[in-house]
Amino acid sequence: MSYSVQVVSTQKQLEQAFSIRTAVFVAEQQVPHELEIDEWEQEATHFLLYQDSQKVLGTSRLRMLDEKTAKAERVAVLADARGLGAGKRLMHAMEKYARELGATQMVLNGQARVEKFYEQLGYRIVGEPFMDANIKHYHMEKRL
């Protein structure tokens, strides 16, 4: 099996990203749909992770907060693809893309249940935990 991450460039791909996010965040985690799709969708760069160039396993989005700081958001992997390195591939692709845009730092608000995943990728917790959509999160940062 081969895996690839692509920047979303078509409406169909964007709909696939939203479908994965709906399955993970809205259906699984009970995040209200009106919180899941937000005002940053058009500004963000969206990514899709493919298996064998066909099956979509995950998605994420990236926003530049300023010229040196990128923010990883909406990292979502379908349940049957977890543990295969899908999230890691998405994060590495976003970090590479952010570096190409001139970012020297990546930030994210990671769910507490996956904080170890982000720590293994070099992110560190900054500040106290907070609640977002009734889910405990940590603000995390990494130098690129």
N, CA, C and O atoms as a GROMACS GRO file, in nm:
protein
  576
    1MET      N    1   0.083  -0.118   0.000
    1MET     CA    2   0.000   0.000   0.000
    1MET      C    3   0.088   0.125   0.000
    1MET      O    4   0.192   0.130   0.065
    2SER      N    5   0.042   0.223  -0.074
    2SER     CA    6   0.114   0.350  -0.074
    2SER      C    7   0.020   0.460  -0.025
    2SER      O    8  -0.102   0.451  -0.039
    3TYR      N    9   0.080   0.561   0.033
    3TYR     CA   10   0.003   0.672   0.089
    3TYR      C   11   0.055   0.802   0.029
    3TYR      O   12   0.174   0.815   0.002
    4SER      N   13  -0.034   0.896   0.008
    4SER     CA   14   0.006   1.027  -0.040
    4SER      C   15  -0.085   1.133   0.020
    4SER      O   16  -0.203   1.108   0.046
    5VAL      N   17  -0.029   1.250   0.041
    5VAL     CA   18  -0.107   1.364   0.091
    5VAL      C   19  -0.111   1.467  -0.021
    5VAL      O   20  -0.009   1.499  -0.081
    6GLN      N   21  -0.230   1.517  -0.047
    6GLN     CA   22  -0.248   1.618  -0.152
    6GLN      C   23  -0.316   1.741  -0.096
    6GLN      O   24  -0.401   1.732  -0.007
    7VAL      N   25  -0.278   1.856  -0.148
    7VAL     CA   26  -0.349   1.979  -0.117
    7VAL      C   27  -0.481   1.975  -0.194
    7VAL      O   28  -0.483   1.943  -0.313
    8VAL      N   29  -0.588   2.006  -0.126
    8VAL     CA   30  -0.721   2.008  -0.188
    8VAL      C   31  -0.726   2.119  -0.294
    8VAL      O   32  -0.692   2.234  -0.266
    9SER      N   33  -0.769   2.081  -0.414
    9SER     CA   34  -0.774   2.179  -0.522
    9SER      C   35  -0.908   2.181  -0.595
    9SER      O   36  -0.929   2.266  -0.682
   10THR      N   37  -0.998   2.090  -0.562
   10THR     CA   38  -1.128   2.087  -0.629
   10THR      C   39  -1.241   2.088  -0.525
   10THR      O   40  -1.220   2.056  -0.408
   11GLN      N   41  -1.358   2.124  -0.570
   11GLN     CA   42  -1.475   2.123  -0.482
   11GLN      C   43  -1.505   1.981  -0.434
   11GLN      O   44  -1.543   1.962  -0.318
   12LYS      N   45  -1.488   1.883  -0.521
   12LYS     CA   46  -1.512   1.743  -0.481
   12LYS      C   47  -1.418   1.704  -0.368
   12LYS      O   48  -1.461   1.639  -0.272
   13GLN      N   49  -1.291   1.741  -0.377
   13GLN     CA   50  -1.197   1.708  -0.271
   13GLN      C   51  -1.235   1.780  -0.141
   13GLN      O   52  -1.226   1.721  -0.033
   14LEU      N   53  -1.278   1.904  -0.150
   14LEU     CA   54  -1.319   1.977  -0.030
   14LEU      C   55  -1.440   1.908   0.034
   14LEU      O   56  -1.448   1.899   0.157
   15GLU      N   57  -1.531   1.861  -0.046
   15GLU     CA   58  -1.647   1.787   0.006
   15GLU      C   59  -1.603   1.657   0.074
   15GLU      O   60  -1.661   1.618   0.175
   16GLN      N   61  -1.500   1.591   0.019
   16GLN     CA   62  -1.446   1.470   0.083
   16GLN      C   63  -1.387   1.506   0.219
   16GLN      O   64  -1.407   1.433   0.316
   17ALA      N   65  -1.315   1.616   0.227
   17ALA     CA   66  -1.257   1.661   0.355
   17ALA      C   67  -1.368   1.687   0.455
   17ALA      O   68  -1.360   1.642   0.570
   18PHE      N   69  -1.472   1.758   0.414
   18PHE     CA   70  -1.584   1.786   0.505
   18PHE      C   71  -1.654   1.658   0.548
   18PHE      O   72  -1.698   1.646   0.662
   19SER      N   73  -1.664   1.561   0.458
   19SER     CA   74  -1.728   1.434   0.490
   19SER      C   75  -1.651   1.359   0.599
   19SER      O   76  -1.711   1.304   0.692
   20ILE      N   77  -1.520   1.358   0.588
   20ILE     CA   78  -1.437   1.292   0.690
   20ILE      C   79  -1.451   1.366   0.823
   20ILE      O   80  -1.468   1.302   0.928
   21ARG      N   81  -1.443   1.496   0.820
   21ARG     CA   82  -1.456   1.575   0.943
   21ARG      C   83  -1.593   1.553   1.007
   21ARG      O   84  -1.602   1.545   1.129
   22THR      N   85  -1.697   1.543   0.927
   22THR     CA   86  -1.831   1.517   0.981
   22THR      C   87  -1.836   1.380   1.047
   22THR      O   88  -1.893   1.364   1.155
   23ALA      N   89  -1.777   1.280   0.982
   23ALA     CA   90  -1.776   1.145   1.039
   23ALA      C   91  -1.700   1.142   1.172
   23ALA      O   92  -1.747   1.081   1.268
   24VAL      N   93  -1.585   1.207   1.177
   24VAL     CA   94  -1.500   1.201   1.296
   24VAL      C   95  -1.551   1.294   1.406
   24VAL      O   96  -1.575   1.250   1.518
   25PHE      N   97  -1.568   1.421   1.374
   25PHE     CA   98  -1.599   1.518   1.478
   25PHE      C   99  -1.748   1.522   1.514
   25PHE      O  100  -1.782   1.524   1.633
   26VAL      N  101  -1.836   1.523   1.414
   26VAL     CA  102  -1.978   1.537   1.443
   26VAL      C  103  -2.039   1.403   1.485
   26VAL      O  104  -2.102   1.394   1.590
   27ALA      N  105  -2.019   1.299   1.404
   27ALA     CA  106  -2.081   1.170   1.435
   27ALA      C  107  -2.014   1.101   1.554
   27ALA      O  108  -2.083   1.059   1.648
   28GLU      N  109  -1.882   1.088   1.552
   28GLU     CA  110  -1.811   1.017   1.660
   28GLU      C  111  -1.804   1.096   1.789
   28GLU      O  112  -1.834   1.045   1.897
   29GLN      N  113  -1.763   1.223   1.778
   29GLN     CA  114  -1.732   1.302   1.898
   29GLN      C  115  -1.844   1.396   1.940
   29GLN      O  116  -1.830   1.468   2.039
   30GLN      N  117  -1.953   1.397   1.866
   30GLN     CA  118  -2.070   1.477   1.900
   30GLN      C  119  -2.044   1.628   1.902
   30GLN      O  120  -2.107   1.701   1.979
   31VAL      N  121  -1.952   1.674   1.818
   31VAL     CA  122  -1.930   1.818   1.803
   31VAL      C  123  -2.046   1.872   1.718
   31VAL      O  124  -2.076   1.817   1.613
   32PRO      N  125  -2.110   1.980   1.762
   32PRO     CA  126  -2.219   2.036   1.681
   32PRO      C  127  -2.167   2.077   1.543
   32PRO      O  128  -2.061   2.138   1.531
   33HIS      N  129  -2.244   2.044   1.440
   33HIS     CA  130  -2.204   2.073   1.303
   33HIS      C  131  -2.174   2.221   1.284
   33HIS      O  132  -2.081   2.256   1.211
   34GLU      N  133  -2.250   2.308   1.349
   34GLU     CA  134  -2.229   2.452   1.332
   34GLU      C  135  -2.096   2.498   1.391
   34GLU      O  136  -2.048   2.606   1.357
   35LEU      N  137  -2.035   2.420   1.479
   35LEU     CA  138  -1.902   2.451   1.530
   35LEU      C  139  -1.792   2.391   1.443
   35LEU      O  140  -1.680   2.442   1.436
   36GLU      N  141  -1.825   2.282   1.376
   36GLU     CA  142  -1.725   2.211   1.297
   36GLU      C  143  -1.688   2.287   1.169
   36GLU      O  144  -1.570   2.303   1.139
   37ILE      N  145  -1.786   2.333   1.095
   37ILE     CA  146  -1.761   2.412   0.974
   37ILE      C  147  -1.764   2.558   1.017
   37ILE      O  148  -1.863   2.605   1.073
   38ASP      N  149  -1.655   2.630   0.991
   38ASP     CA  150  -1.646   2.765   1.045
   38ASP      C  151  -1.608   2.868   0.939
   38ASP      O  152  -1.601   2.838   0.820
   39GLU      N  153  -1.583   2.990   0.985
   39GLU     CA  154  -1.556   3.102   0.895
   39GLU      C  155  -1.419   3.095   0.829
   39GLU      O  156  -1.389   3.176   0.742
   40TRP      N  157  -1.334   3.000   0.869
   40TRP     CA  158  -1.198   2.992   0.815
   40TRP      C  159  -1.185   2.894   0.699
   40TRP      O  160  -1.074   2.876   0.647
   41GLU      N  161  -1.291   2.831   0.658
   41GLU     CA  162  -1.283   2.726   0.554
   41GLU      C  163  -1.223   2.778   0.424
   41GLU      O  164  -1.141   2.710   0.363
   42GLN      N  165  -1.262   2.897   0.380
   42GLN     CA  166  -1.213   2.949   0.252
   42GLN      C  167  -1.069   2.999   0.262
   42GLN      O  168  -0.996   2.995   0.163
   43GLU      N  169  -1.030   3.045   0.379
   43GLU     CA  170  -0.894   3.097   0.398
   43GLU      C  171  -0.792   2.984   0.414
   43GLU      O  172  -0.676   2.998   0.375
   44ALA      N  173  -0.834   2.874   0.471
   44ALA     CA  174  -0.744   2.763   0.503
   44ALA      C  175  -0.703   2.684   0.379
   44ALA      O  176  -0.772   2.684   0.277
   45THR      N  177  -0.587   2.618   0.391
   45THR     CA  178  -0.544   2.521   0.291
   45THR      C  179  -0.579   2.384   0.346
   45THR      O  180  -0.537   2.348   0.457
   46HIS      N  181  -0.655   2.308   0.271
   46HIS     CA  182  -0.702   2.176   0.315
   46HIS      C  183  -0.616   2.067   0.252
   46HIS      O  184  -0.563   2.083   0.142
   47PHE      N  185  -0.603   1.956   0.324
   47PHE     CA  186  -0.522   1.842   0.280
   47PHE      C  187  -0.605   1.715   0.288
   47PHE      O  188  -0.693   1.702   0.374
   48LEU      N  189  -0.577   1.621   0.199
   48LEU     CA  190  -0.637   1.488   0.203
   48LEU      C  191  -0.526   1.383   0.199
   48LEU      O  192  -0.428   1.398   0.125
   49LEU      N  193  -0.543   1.278   0.278
   49LEU     CA  194  -0.451   1.165   0.275
   49LEU      C  195  -0.518   1.051   0.200
   49LEU      O  196  -0.629   1.009   0.233
   50TYR      N  197  -0.448   1.004   0.097
   50TYR     CA  198  -0.500   0.894   0.014
   50TYR      C  199  -0.421   0.766   0.037
   50TYR      O  200  -0.300   0.769   0.060
   51GLN      N  201  -0.492   0.655   0.029
   51GLN     CA  202  -0.428   0.523   0.026
   51GLN      C  203  -0.438   0.474  -0.117
   51GLN      O  204  -0.547   0.471  -0.175
   52ASP      N  205  -0.325   0.435  -0.174
   52ASP     CA  206  -0.319   0.385  -0.311
   52ASP      C  207  -0.384   0.480  -0.411
   52ASP      O  208  -0.448   0.437  -0.507
   53SER      N  209  -0.369   0.610  -0.387
   53SER     CA  210  -0.418   0.717  -0.475
   53SER      C  211  -0.569   0.720  -0.494
   53SER      O  212  -0.618   0.795  -0.579
   54GLN      N  213  -0.643   0.641  -0.418
   54GLN     CA  214  -0.787   0.634  -0.440
   54GLN      C  215  -0.868   0.654  -0.313
   54GLN      O  216  -0.956   0.740  -0.307
   55LYS      N  217  -0.840   0.574  -0.211
   55LYS     CA  218  -0.921   0.577  -0.089
   55LYS      C  219  -0.874   0.690   0.003
   55LYS      O  220  -0.756   0.699   0.037
   56VAL      N  221  -0.967   0.776   0.041
   56VAL     CA  222  -0.936   0.888   0.130
   56VAL      C  223  -0.946   0.840   0.274
   56VAL      O  224  -1.049   0.788   0.317
   57LEU      N  225  -0.837   0.860   0.350
   57LEU     CA  226  -0.831   0.812   0.488
   57LEU      C  227  -0.839   0.923   0.591
   57LEU      O  228  -0.882   0.901   0.704
   58GLY      N  229  -0.797   1.044   0.552
   58GLY     CA  230  -0.791   1.152   0.650
   58GLY      C  231  -0.783   1.288   0.586
   58GLY      O  232  -0.766   1.301   0.465
   59THR      N  233  -0.796   1.389   0.671
   59THR     CA  234  -0.792   1.526   0.624
   59THR      C  235  -0.737   1.616   0.733
   59THR      O  236  -0.730   1.578   0.850
   60SER      N  237  -0.698   1.735   0.694
   60SER     CA  238  -0.654   1.838   0.787
   60SER      C  239  -0.659   1.971   0.714
   60SER      O  240  -0.681   1.977   0.593
   61ARG      N  241  -0.639   2.077   0.791
   61ARG     CA  242  -0.630   2.208   0.726
   61ARG      C  243  -0.523   2.291   0.797
   61ARG      O  244  -0.489   2.266   0.913
   62LEU      N  245  -0.472   2.388   0.724
   62LEU     CA  246  -0.364   2.473   0.772
   62LEU      C  247  -0.400   2.618   0.745
   62LEU      O  248  -0.449   2.654   0.638
   63ARG      N  249  -0.374   2.701   0.846
   63ARG     CA  250  -0.393   2.845   0.828
   63ARG      C  251  -0.266   2.916   0.873
   63ARG      O  252  -0.203   2.878   0.971
   64MET      N  253  -0.230   3.018   0.801
   64MET     CA  254  -0.120   3.104   0.843
   64MET      C  255  -0.179   3.212   0.933
   64MET      O  256  -0.265   3.289   0.891
   65LEU      N  257  -0.132   3.216   1.058
   65LEU     CA  258  -0.180   3.317   1.153
   65LEU      C  259  -0.107   3.449   1.133
   65LEU      O  260  -0.163   3.557   1.152
   66ASP      N  261   0.019   3.439   1.095
   66ASP     CA  262   0.100   3.554   1.055
   66ASP      C  263   0.209   3.498   0.965
   66ASP      O  264   0.206   3.380   0.933
   67GLU      N  265   0.303   3.580   0.924
   67GLU     CA  266   0.399   3.531   0.822
   67GLU      C  267   0.494   3.424   0.873
   67GLU      O  268   0.559   3.357   0.793
   68LYS      N  269   0.503   3.404   1.004
   68LYS     CA  270   0.594   3.304   1.061
   68LYS      C  271   0.524   3.192   1.138
   68LYS      O  272   0.589   3.096   1.181
   69THR      N  273   0.392   3.204   1.158
   69THR     CA  274   0.320   3.106   1.240
   69THR      C  275   0.207   3.041   1.162
   69THR      O  276   0.117   3.108   1.112
   70ALA      N  277   0.214   2.909   1.152
   70ALA     CA  278   0.109   2.830   1.088
   70ALA      C  279   0.031   2.756   1.195
   70ALA      O  280   0.086   2.720   1.299
   71LYS      N  281  -0.096   2.735   1.169
   71LYS     CA  282  -0.181   2.662   1.264
   71LYS      C  283  -0.241   2.540   1.197
   71LYS      O  284  -0.310   2.550   1.096
   72ALA      N  285  -0.215   2.423   1.256
   72ALA     CA  286  -0.276   2.298   1.211
   72ALA      C  287  -0.414   2.287   1.274
   72ALA      O  288  -0.430   2.308   1.394
   73GLU      N  289  -0.511   2.254   1.193
   73GLU     CA  290  -0.648   2.245   1.242
   73GLU      C  291  -0.720   2.127   1.179
   73GLU      O  292  -0.681   2.077   1.073
   74ARG      N  293  -0.825   2.084   1.244
   74ARG     CA  294  -0.920   1.984   1.191
   74ARG      C  295  -0.850   1.859   1.140
   74ARG      O  296  -0.885   1.806   1.034
   75VAL      N  297  -0.753   1.811   1.215
   75VAL     CA  298  -0.684   1.687   1.178
   75VAL      C  299  -0.779   1.572   1.212
   75VAL      O  300  -0.814   1.552   1.328
   76ALA      N  301  -0.820   1.498   1.111
   76ALA     CA  302  -0.919   1.391   1.130
   76ALA      C  303  -0.881   1.271   1.044
   76ALA      O  304  -0.852   1.284   0.925
   77VAL      N  305  -0.882   1.154   1.107
   77VAL     CA  306  -0.852   1.028   1.039
   77VAL      C  307  -0.970   0.933   1.064
   77VAL      O  308  -1.015   0.919   1.178
   78LEU      N  309  -1.018   0.870   0.959
   78LEU     CA  310  -1.129   0.774   0.974
   78LEU      C  311  -1.090   0.663   1.070
   78LEU      O  312  -0.974   0.622   1.075
   79ALA      N  313  -1.186   0.615   1.146
   79ALA     CA  314  -1.161   0.518   1.252
   79ALA      C  315  -1.084   0.395   1.205
   79ALA      O  316  -0.993   0.350   1.274
   80ASP      N  317  -1.119   0.341   1.088
   80ASP     CA  318  -1.053   0.218   1.041
   80ASP      C  319  -0.912   0.242   0.989
   80ASP      O  320  -0.841   0.147   0.954
   81ALA      N  321  -0.870   0.369   0.982
   81ALA     CA  322  -0.734   0.402   0.934
   81ALA      C  323  -0.642   0.446   1.047
   81ALA      O  324  -0.525   0.476   1.023
   82ARG      N  325  -0.693   0.451   1.167
   82ARG     CA  326  -0.610   0.496   1.279
   82ARG      C  327  -0.507   0.389   1.314
   82ARG      O  328  -0.533   0.269   1.305
   83GLY      N  329  -0.390   0.435   1.353
   83GLY     CA  330  -0.282   0.344   1.386
   83GLY      C  331  -0.197   0.304   1.267
   83GLY      O  332  -0.104   0.225   1.280
   84LEU      N  333  -0.227   0.360   1.150
   84LEU     CA  334  -0.152   0.328   1.028
   84LEU      C  335  -0.054   0.439   0.991
   84LEU      O  336   0.012   0.431   0.887
   85GLY      N  337  -0.045   0.542   1.074
   85GLY     CA  338   0.044   0.653   1.044
   85GLY      C  339  -0.020   0.763   0.962
   85GLY      O  340   0.049   0.852   0.912
   86ALA      N  341  -0.151   0.758   0.948
   86ALA     CA  342  -0.221   0.858   0.866
   86ALA      C  343  -0.206   0.998   0.924
   86ALA      O  344  -0.174   1.092   0.852
   87GLY      N  345  -0.229   1.012   1.054
   87GLY     CA  346  -0.218   1.143   1.117
   87GLY      C  347  -0.077   1.199   1.107
   87GLY      O  348  -0.058   1.318   1.083
   88LYS      N  349   0.020   1.113   1.125
   88LYS     CA  350   0.161   1.155   1.116
   88LYS      C  351   0.191   1.205   0.975
   88LYS      O  352   0.258   1.307   0.959
   89ARG      N  353   0.143   1.136   0.873
   89ARG     CA  354   0.166   1.178   0.735
   89ARG      C  355   0.102   1.314   0.708
   89ARG      O  356   0.161   1.400   0.642
   90LEU      N  357  -0.020   1.334   0.759
   90LEU     CA  358  -0.087   1.462   0.741
   90LEU      C  359  -0.009   1.574   0.809
   90LEU      O  360   0.011   1.681   0.750
   91MET      N  361   0.036   1.550   0.932
   91MET     CA  362   0.110   1.653   1.004
   91MET      C  363   0.241   1.687   0.934
   91MET      O  364   0.276   1.805   0.921
   92HIS      N  365   0.314   1.586   0.888
   92HIS     CA  366   0.440   1.611   0.819
   92HIS      C  367   0.417   1.691   0.690
   92HIS      O  368   0.495   1.781   0.658
   93ALA      N  369   0.310   1.659   0.618
   93ALA     CA  370   0.279   1.732   0.494
   93ALA      C  371   0.245   1.877   0.524
   93ALA      O  372   0.288   1.967   0.452
   94MET      N  373   0.169   1.901   0.630
   94MET     CA  374   0.135   2.039   0.666
   94MET      C  375   0.258   2.116   0.712
   94MET      O  376   0.275   2.233   0.677
   95GLU      N  377   0.344   2.052   0.789
   95GLU     CA  378   0.467   2.118   0.834
   95GLU      C  379   0.555   2.156   0.715
   95GLU      O  380   0.609   2.266   0.710
   96LYS      N  381   0.569   2.065   0.620
   96LYS     CA  382   0.649   2.093   0.500
   96LYS      C  383   0.589   2.210   0.423
   96LYS      O  384   0.661   2.301   0.380
   97TYR      N  385   0.460   2.209   0.405
   97TYR     CA  386   0.391   2.316   0.334
   97TYR      C  387   0.409   2.449   0.406
   97TYR      O  388   0.436   2.552   0.344
   98ALA      N  389   0.396   2.446   0.539
   98ALA     CA  390   0.412   2.568   0.619
   98ALA      C  391   0.553   2.624   0.605
   98ALA      O  392   0.572   2.745   0.593
   99ARG      N  393   0.654   2.536   0.608
   99ARG     CA  394   0.792   2.580   0.590
   99ARG      C  395   0.810   2.648   0.454
   99ARG      O  396   0.877   2.750   0.443
  100GLU      N  397   0.749   2.589   0.351
  100GLU     CA  398   0.758   2.646   0.216
  100GLU      C  399   0.696   2.786   0.210
  100GLU      O  400   0.735   2.868   0.127
  101LEU      N  401   0.599   2.812   0.299
  101LEU     CA  402   0.536   2.944   0.306
  101LEU      C  403   0.614   3.040   0.395
  101LEU      O  404   0.578   3.156   0.409
  102GLY      N  405   0.723   2.990   0.457
  102GLY     CA  406   0.806   3.075   0.540
  102GLY      C  407   0.781   3.064   0.688
  102GLY      O  408   0.840   3.139   0.766
  103ALA      N  409   0.694   2.973   0.730
  103ALA     CA  410   0.664   2.959   0.872
  103ALA      C  411   0.784   2.900   0.946
  103ALA      O  412   0.855   2.813   0.895
  104THR      N  413   0.805   2.948   1.066
  104THR     CA  414   0.910   2.894   1.154
  104THR      C  415   0.850   2.829   1.278
  104THR      O  416   0.922   2.772   1.360
  105GLN      N  417   0.719   2.837   1.290
  105GLN     CA  418   0.651   2.777   1.405
  105GLN      C  419   0.515   2.725   1.363
  105GLN      O  420   0.445   2.786   1.281
  106MET      N  421   0.478   2.610   1.421
  106MET     CA  422   0.346   2.552   1.398
  106MET      C  423   0.277   2.546   1.534
  106MET      O  424   0.338   2.506   1.634
  107VAL      N  425   0.151   2.584   1.537
  107VAL     CA  426   0.072   2.575   1.658
  107VAL      C  427  -0.053   2.493   1.629
  107VAL      O  428  -0.092   2.477   1.513
  108LEU      N  429  -0.115   2.442   1.734
  108LEU     CA  430  -0.240   2.369   1.720
  108LEU      C  431  -0.309   2.363   1.855
  108LEU      O  432  -0.247   2.384   1.959
  109ASN      N  433  -0.438   2.334   1.852
  109ASN     CA  434  -0.515   2.307   1.973
  109ASN      C  435  -0.555   2.161   1.965
  109ASN      O  436  -0.654   2.126   1.900
  110GLY      N  437  -0.478   2.077   2.032
  110GLY     CA  438  -0.499   1.932   2.023
  110GLY      C  439  -0.588   1.880   2.134
  110GLY      O  440  -0.580   1.924   2.248
  111GLN      N  441  -0.672   1.784   2.099
  111GLN     CA  442  -0.754   1.719   2.199
  111GLN      C  443  -0.665   1.645   2.298
  111GLN      O  444  -0.564   1.586   2.260
  112ALA      N  445  -0.704   1.650   2.425
  112ALA     CA  446  -0.624   1.587   2.531
  112ALA      C  447  -0.603   1.438   2.504
  112ALA      O  448  -0.498   1.383   2.537
  113ARG      N  449  -0.701   1.372   2.444
  113ARG     CA  450  -0.689   1.227   2.421
  113ARG      C  451  -0.580   1.192   2.320
  113ARG      O  452  -0.538   1.077   2.312
  114VAL      N  453  -0.534   1.290   2.242
  114VAL     CA  454  -0.427   1.265   2.145
  114VAL      C  455  -0.304   1.352   2.170
  114VAL      O  456  -0.221   1.370   2.081
  115GLU      N  457  -0.291   1.404   2.291
  115GLU     CA  458  -0.175   1.489   2.321
  115GLU      C  459  -0.044   1.414   2.301
  115GLU      O  460   0.053   1.472   2.253
  116LYS      N  461  -0.040   1.285   2.337
  116LYS     CA  462   0.084   1.206   2.322
  116LYS      C  463   0.124   1.194   2.175
  116LYS      O  464   0.242   1.197   2.142
  117PHE      N  465   0.025   1.181   2.089
  117PHE     CA  466   0.052   1.176   1.945
  117PHE      C  467   0.127   1.301   1.901
  117PHE      O  468   0.230   1.292   1.833
  118TYR      N  469   0.078   1.417   1.940
  118TYR     CA  470   0.143   1.542   1.902
  118TYR      C  471   0.279   1.558   1.969
  118TYR      O  472   0.372   1.609   1.908
  119GLU      N  473   0.291   1.515   2.094
  119GLU     CA  474   0.420   1.523   2.162
  119GLU      C  475   0.524   1.438   2.091
  119GLU      O  476   0.641   1.477   2.082
  120GLN      N  477   0.484   1.320   2.039
  120GLN     CA  478   0.577   1.235   1.965
  120GLN      C  479   0.626   1.302   1.836
  120GLN      O  480   0.732   1.268   1.784
  121LEU      N  481   0.549   1.398   1.786
  121LEU     CA  482   0.586   1.471   1.666
  121LEU      C  483   0.664   1.598   1.698
  121LEU      O  484   0.698   1.675   1.609
  122GLY      N  485   0.693   1.620   1.827
  122GLY     CA  486   0.774   1.734   1.867
  122GLY      C  487   0.700   1.855   1.918
  122GLY      O  488   0.761   1.959   1.942
  123TYR      N  489   0.569   1.844   1.936
  123TYR     CA  490   0.490   1.955   1.989
  123TYR      C  491   0.496   1.954   2.142
  123TYR      O  492   0.507   1.848   2.204
  124ARG      N  493   0.489   2.074   2.200
  124ARG     CA  494   0.488   2.082   2.345
  124ARG      C  495   0.367   2.163   2.390
  124ARG      O  496   0.324   2.256   2.322
  125ILE      N  497   0.314   2.126   2.504
  125ILE     CA  498   0.198   2.195   2.560
  125ILE      C  499   0.242   2.331   2.612
  125ILE      O  500   0.345   2.343   2.679
  126VAL      N  501   0.163   2.431   2.581
  126VAL     CA  502   0.186   2.566   2.630
  126VAL      C  503   0.057   2.611   2.701
  126VAL      O  504  -0.048   2.620   2.637
  127GLY      N  505   0.066   2.638   2.830
  127GLY     CA  506  -0.051   2.685   2.903
  127GLY      C  507  -0.136   2.574   2.961
  127GLY      O  508  -0.100   2.457   2.959
  128GLU      N  509  -0.248   2.616   3.012
  128GLU     CA  510  -0.341   2.526   3.080
  128GLU      C  511  -0.440   2.464   2.980
  128GLU      O  512  -0.465   2.520   2.874
  129PRO      N  513  -0.496   2.348   3.017
  129PRO     CA  514  -0.598   2.288   2.930
  129PRO      C  515  -0.722   2.379   2.923
  129PRO      O  516  -0.748   2.458   3.013
  130PHE      N  517  -0.796   2.364   2.814
  130PHE     CA  518  -0.920   2.440   2.798
  130PHE      C  519  -1.023   2.352   2.728
  130PHE      O  520  -0.989   2.250   2.668
  131MET      N  521  -1.147   2.392   2.738
  131MET     CA  522  -1.256   2.317   2.676
  131MET      C  523  -1.296   2.384   2.544
  131MET      O  524  -1.309   2.506   2.536
  132ASP      N  525  -1.315   2.302   2.443
  132ASP     CA  526  -1.365   2.348   2.314
  132ASP      C  527  -1.462   2.242   2.267
  132ASP      O  528  -1.425   2.125   2.255
  133ALA      N  529  -1.584   2.280   2.239
  133ALA     CA  530  -1.690   2.187   2.197
  133ALA      C  531  -1.705   2.073   2.298
  133ALA      O  532  -1.727   1.958   2.260
  134ASN      N  533  -1.693   2.106   2.426
  134ASN     CA  534  -1.706   2.009   2.536
  134ASN      C  535  -1.598   1.902   2.534
  134ASN      O  536  -1.618   1.793   2.588
  135ILE      N  537  -1.483   1.931   2.472
  135ILE     CA  538  -1.371   1.839   2.467
  135ILE      C  539  -1.248   1.911   2.521
  135ILE      O  540  -1.220   2.025   2.482
  136LYS      N  541  -1.175   1.846   2.611
  136LYS     CA  542  -1.056   1.904   2.669
  136LYS      C  543  -0.945   1.913   2.563
  136LYS      O  544  -0.917   1.816   2.493
  137HIS      N  545  -0.882   2.030   2.554
  137HIS     CA  546  -0.777   2.058   2.456
  137HIS      C  547  -0.655   2.118   2.525
  137HIS      O  548  -0.662   2.169   2.636
  138TYR      N  549  -0.542   2.110   2.453
  138TYR     CA  550  -0.420   2.180   2.492
  138TYR      C  551  -0.371   2.262   2.375
  138TYR      O  552  -0.377   2.218   2.260
  139HIS      N  553  -0.322   2.383   2.405
  139HIS     CA  554  -0.254   2.460   2.302
  139HIS      C  555  -0.113   2.404   2.294
  139HIS      O  556  -0.047   2.388   2.397
  140MET      N  557  -0.066   2.373   2.173
  140MET     CA  558   0.064   2.312   2.156
  140MET      C  559   0.142   2.387   2.048
  140MET      O  560   0.083   2.445   1.956
  141GLU      N  561   0.274   2.385   2.060
  141GLU     CA  562   0.360   2.455   1.966
  141GLU      C  563   0.481   2.369   1.928
  141GLU      O  564   0.525   2.281   2.002
  142LYS      N  565   0.533   2.399   1.810
  142LYS     CA  566   0.656   2.332   1.761
  142LYS      C  567   0.733   2.428   1.673
  142LYS      O  568   0.674   2.496   1.589
  143ARG      N  569   0.863   2.434   1.691
  143ARG     CA  570   0.951   2.509   1.602
  143ARG      C  571   0.971   2.427   1.475
  143ARG      O  572   0.995   2.306   1.481
  144LEU      N  573   0.961   2.492   1.361
  144LEU     CA  574   0.980   2.421   1.234
  144LEU      C  575   1.122   2.437   1.184
  144LEU      O  576   1.158   2.384   1.079
   0.00000   0.00000   0.00000
